[in-house]
Amino acid sequence: MTIVVTAGLLGAWLRSDSRRLHDPAEGLQQLDLLYLDEPAPRYRELGFRRGRPGLLLVCATCQEPAVDAQVRRSTDPDVARAYALLTTDGAVGPGYALLDAAGRVRYRTFDPNPADHAAEIAVLLDAL
């Protein structure tokens, strides 16, 4: 009986979205660089629409990178807090979050000038 239950659970996991997010056919996902998989807070309120990856810049003055994605900017401390981009001293970013086409946060980082890293951001977005 234990073997049947274990096999059933393994089969369910192999067919699940969780398993597909770590599909070794996707190089970046295999390395878990896109390590998050959580709902994007305030997704629609920020102007994002499902169907296309998004880049949320959480900074006041950083330059926008030239990437093929929905790009939005926020300086709202509540948004920064929701995306874990509020510093311990209460500063908003600077940083960004990458959102997949389904409206889930897949990556976030502090970065004072994302435009300097547009090529790297583009690679991550392409993996989404």
C-alpha positions in Angstrom: 0.0 0.0 0.0 2.8 2.4 0.9 4.4 1.9 -2.5 1.2 2.6 -4.3 0.6 5.9 -2.4 4.3 6.9 -2.9 4.1 6.2 -6.7 0.8 8.1 -6.9 2.3 11.2 -5.1 5.4 11.0 -7.3 3.3 10.8 -10.5 1.2 13.8 -9.3 4.3 15.9 -8.6 5.8 15.0 -12.0 2.7 16.4 -13.7 2.5 19.5 -11.5 3.4 23.1 -12.3 6.0 23.0 -9.5 7.9 20.3 -11.3 7.7 22.1 -14.6 9.2 25.3 -13.1 12.4 23.3 -12.4 12.4 21.5 -15.8 16.1 20.8 -16.7 15.4 21.6 -20.3 15.4 25.3 -19.3 18.9 26.2 -18.4 18.2 29.0 -16.0 15.4 27.2 -14.3 17.7 24.2 -13.9 20.1 26.3 -12.0 17.3 27.8 -10.0 18.3 31.4 -10.9 14.5 32.1 -11.2 14.1 30.9 -7.7 10.8 32.5 -6.7 7.3 31.3 -7.5 4.8 33.5 -5.6 1.8 35.7 -6.6 2.9 39.2 -7.7 1.4 41.6 -5.2 -0.8 44.4 -6.7 -0.2 43.0 -10.2 -3.2 44.6 -11.9 -3.1 47.8 -9.8 0.5 48.3 -11.1 -0.8 48.0 -14.7 0.5 44.5 -15.6 -1.5 42.2 -17.8 -1.2 38.5 -18.1 0.3 36.9 -21.2 3.7 38.7 -21.2 6.6 38.9 -18.7 7.0 42.0 -16.6 9.7 44.0 -15.0 8.9 46.1 -11.9 11.4 48.8 -11.2 11.3 49.8 -7.5 13.3 53.0 -7.6 12.9 56.7 -8.1 15.8 57.6 -10.4 17.2 54.4 -11.9 17.3 54.2 -15.7 14.9 51.8 -17.4 16.6 48.9 -19.2 15.8 48.3 -22.8 14.0 44.9 -22.5 11.1 43.2 -24.2 8.7 43.1 -21.3 5.9 45.1 -19.6 7.9 47.7 -17.6 6.4 49.5 -14.7 8.0 51.7 -12.0 7.0 52.3 -8.4 8.4 54.5 -5.6 5.6 53.5 -3.2 7.0 52.1 0.1 4.0 49.7 0.3 4.9 48.2 -3.1 8.5 48.0 -2.2 7.6 46.2 1.1 5.3 43.8 -0.8 8.1 42.9 -3.2 10.7 42.7 -0.4 12.6 45.7 -1.9 12.2 48.0 1.1 15.5 48.4 2.9 15.8 48.0 6.7 16.1 51.8 7.0 12.9 52.3 5.0 14.4 53.3 1.7 12.5 52.2 -1.5 14.9 49.9 -3.5 16.6 50.5 -5.7 15.9 47.2 -7.3 13.6 45.2 -9.6 11.4 42.2 -9.7 10.8 39.9 -12.7 7.2 38.7 -13.2 6.2 35.8 -15.5 3.4 35.9 -18.0 1.0 34.3 -15.4 1.6 37.1 -12.8 4.0 35.4 -10.5 7.2 36.9 -9.0 10.1 34.7 -10.3 13.1 36.9 -9.3 14.0 40.0 -7.4 17.1 41.8 -6.5 18.5 45.2 -5.3 20.2 47.0 -8.1 21.0 50.7 -8.3 21.0 50.8 -12.1 19.2 48.0 -13.9 19.9 49.7 -17.3 23.6 48.6 -16.8 22.4 45.0 -16.6 19.8 45.0 -19.5 21.5 42.0 -21.2 21.3 39.9 -18.1 17.8 41.0 -17.4 16.8 40.1 -20.9 18.3 36.6 -20.5 16.2 36.1 -17.4 13.1 37.4 -19.1 13.6 35.1 -22.0 13.7 32.1 -19.6 10.3 33.0 -18.4 
